[in-house]
Amino acid sequence: MRKVIISLAPIPGPAASINIEAVAEDIAKSIDAGAGMCHIHCKDREGVLTPDITVLTELFETITAKRDVVVQASTGGVSDMNIKERCNPLNYDKVESASLNGGTTNLGEAVYINSFEDIRYCARTCYEKQILPEIEVFDIGMIHNINLVRKEIPFCDPVLFNLVFGHKGGMQPTVEALAAFRSFVPQDCLWGVTHFGRDNWTFLAAAIAMGAAVVRIGFEDSPYLEDGTNALYNYQVVEKLVNLIRAMGLEPATPEDARKILNIAPKY
C-alpha cells in the first residue's frame, strides 16, 4: 500500500511566541495522529528568525524525548541573515532533513533572496552533514535552477522537491498550476506540496491523487480545519489529513516508513 509522508510545520508565522512544552505536546499528539516529519524554523522565543539554534535544539530535544519523528530544520524565511547563518541549524546533530530554497522570489511584499551561490552552499552543507535537502520551489523556473546546480554538485537519491503554492508572488493553488508544476519535476525525483494560506482540502487531495510523496500541514501555513472553523491545535489538522489519506485507500507514513521512502539513516 502506498504511504504518504505528513510533514508537520507547527509554528505560525512572524512573531508568534514559542512555548516549548506546549508546542512539543501538540507535536507529540500530531505524531500520534499520523505525522512522520516535523519542520521547524530557527527562531527565538518571541518567534523571530535567528541564527541562534538554542530554541530549535531545545524544542527538538523535548519532542524526541517523547516520540520518534523525522527531524527537519528550515534554512529559510525572509530575514537579514546570510546563507551561512541560515544554515546554522544544520549543525544540530539530530537534523535528518533540511529545506534548500530553489531561487529568489517575491514572498508577500518582501523579496526572498536565494542566489545560485546560496543554493550551492546549502546543498553542499546538507550533503557534508548527511542531511537530505528538501528543495523548496515556488515556481517552475526554480526546478530549472536546481537542475543546473545538480550538474555542478552531485545530489544523492532521492532528490525531493517541495512544490509551494499560495504565497503572493508564487504559484497559486489551482489544479491547473499543480499539473503544470508537477510536469517539470524530473521523473527520477520525489515531490510533495505545501499549500500556504490553505482554505480547503481539495488541493491537497489532488496532490495526493497525483502522487505526492510528502504533504505539509500545520499552523505555519494555515490553521484551516473546515468552513468557518480554524483548528486550535496542529494535531487536529493532522487528524483530518489522515482521514483524507485513508479515504483515498492510502496510509500515512510512520517516521520509520518516511526514512525508508527518503533513504534517511536515523540520527538518534
N, C-alpha and C positions, 0 to 999 in steps of 0.2 A: 504493500500500500504506500502510495506517495505521502510524504510528510512535509509539512510547511513549517519553516522556522519563524516563530513570532519573536521579533526584536522589540523589546520594551524600551522606549525613550521617556522616562517618567517625570523629568523635572521641567516645569513650564519655562517659558522664555525669560527675557531680561528681568533682573532684579526681583525674582521670586525667591524669598529667603529659604534656606535649606535646613530642615530639622533632620539630622542624621538618623536618629532612631525611628522617627515617623516614616521617613522615605524608605528606609530599609525594610520596615514592616510591610509597607504597601508593596514593595518589590517582591518580598518573600511570598506574599499572598498571590501576586501575579505569576510567580514561577509555579506555585502550586496549581494555579488555574491553567497553565499551559505555555507561559513564556519560556523560551530557551536561551535567549540572549538579552543582555542589558547594556544599553548605550547611554553613556553619561558624559557630559561636558565637564571640563575642568573649571570649576567656579569656586568663589569663596562663599562663606555662609550667608552673605547677602544676595547671592545669586549672580554676581558679576564675574565675567570671564577673567581668568588669571593664569599666569604661568606656574603658580604655586600649586603643587599637586596634593597638598595636605588633605583638603576636604574630599577630593576624589578618592584618595587612598583610604581614608577613614571610612567613607561610605562603602566602598567595595569590600574592605575588610569586615565590616559589620554584616554585609549581605552574605559573603562567602562563608562566614562563621555559621550562618543559618541554613543556607541552601547552596546547591551546585547550580551554576549558571555560566554561560559563555560571557567573559568579561570583555566588553568593547568600550574603548575610550575614544572620544571625539578629539580631533585636531582642528576643528572648525569653529565657526561662529564669527560674526563681524566684530573686530576689535582692533586695537593698535599694536597687537603683538606681531612679532616677526615669526617666520615659519619655525625657527629653532625653538622659540618659546612655546609656540602652539604644539610642538611635538614633545614637550616635556612629559606629558602623560605616558609616553612610550617607555619611559624609564621605570615605570611601576612594573614589577616583575610578574604580576598576575594578568597583565593585559594580553589577551589572545587575539583580538581583532581591533582595528582602529580605522577611523574614517580617513580617506585620501580624497581630497577635493579635486575635481577634474578640470577646473578652469575658473576664470573670472566672470562674474555675472552681477546684474543688479539684483539685490536681495531686499525687497521692500524699497525704501528710499535710499538705502545705503549701497555702496559699491563693494562687493565681496571679492577681494583680490586674491587670486591664486595663479601666480605666474608659472611658466614652464619650469623654472628653477625650483619653485616651491613644490611642484608636483614631483620632480626628481628627488628632491631632498627627503620628502615624506616617504616616498616609495622605498628609497634606499634604507632609510632608518627603520621602517617596518620590517623589511626582509633581514636586515642585520640582526634584529632582535627576535626573529622568528614570529612575527606578528602578521596575521592576514589582513591586508588592506581591503576595506570595503570602499569601493570607488564611488563617491557621491557625484552624480552628474545631473545638471539642471537643464541642459538642452542637448540636442543631438550632436552639436559640434564638440562637446566635451568628450564624447566617445571617441571621436577622431583624435583629440588631444592625447588621450590615453593610448590609442593605437600607435601614435608617433613615439611616445615615451617608451612603450614596450619594445620598440626596435633598438633603443639605447640601453635599457635596463631589463634584464630577464625577469619576468613575472612568473611566480610559481602557480601551479594548478591547485585549486581552481581560481580563476580570476572572477571576482564578484563585483558586479555593478549594482548600485542602488539608484534607481530612477526616481528623481524627486519631482513631485508635482505640487502646484498650488501656491508657490511663492510669487508675489508680484515681481515681474521681471523674468520669470522662468516658465517652463511648460505648465499648462493648465490641465486639471484632471478631467479630461474627456476620454471616452473610449477611442476616439479617432487619434488623439495625441498619443495615447498609450500604445496603440497598434504601430504608429509611425516610429515612436521612440524605441520600442521593443525590437523592431525590424533591423535596427542598426547595431544591436548588441551582437558581437561575434558569436557564431554558433557554438564555439567551444567554451563559452563563458556562462556562469550562473548570473542570475539577475533577481532583484527584488524591487519593492516600491516603498516610497514614503508619500503620504497624502497630507501635506501641510494645510491647516485650516479645514480639515475634513468636516463635512456636514451631511454625510450619507455613508452608507456601507456598500453601495453598488459598485463604486470604482474599485475598491479592494477586492470585491467578489470577481470583477472582470479580470483583474491582475492575477488572482489565484487561478481562475479558469484558463488563463493564457500561459500558465506555467511558472509563475513567480516562486522562487525558492525561499525567499525571505519577505515577510510583510512586517513593516514597522508600525507600531501603535503606541499611544501614550500621550501624556499631557504636554510634552514638548511640542507636539504637532496639533493636537486637538483633544478636548475633553468630551466631545460629542458622543452621546450614548444613543439617543433616539430623538425624534422630533419634539422640541420643547423641553428636552432634558439633557443636562450635562452630567457626566459621572462625577461623583465625589472622590473616588479613588481610582487609581490606574487599574487595579485588578478587575474592576467592573467592565472596562472596555476590552481587557484581555478575555474575560469570560464570554463576552458577546462575539469576539472574533473567533474563539474556539468553537462556539456553536455554529458559526457560519462555515468554518472549515469542515466540521463534521457533517453538516447538512449537505456538503458537496461530495461526501464519500471519502474524505481525506482525514488526516490526523495531524495535530500539532507535534512538532519535533521536540523531544526532550533535549536537555543540554548534551547528553551523550550522543543522541541522534544528530544534533546540529554539528558537533565536532566531526562526526563521520562524513556528513554531507560536505562540510567545508574543509576537510582534511587538516584539522587542527589537533595538535597534541595538547592535552590538558596541562596547565601550568601550576595547579595546586591540588 
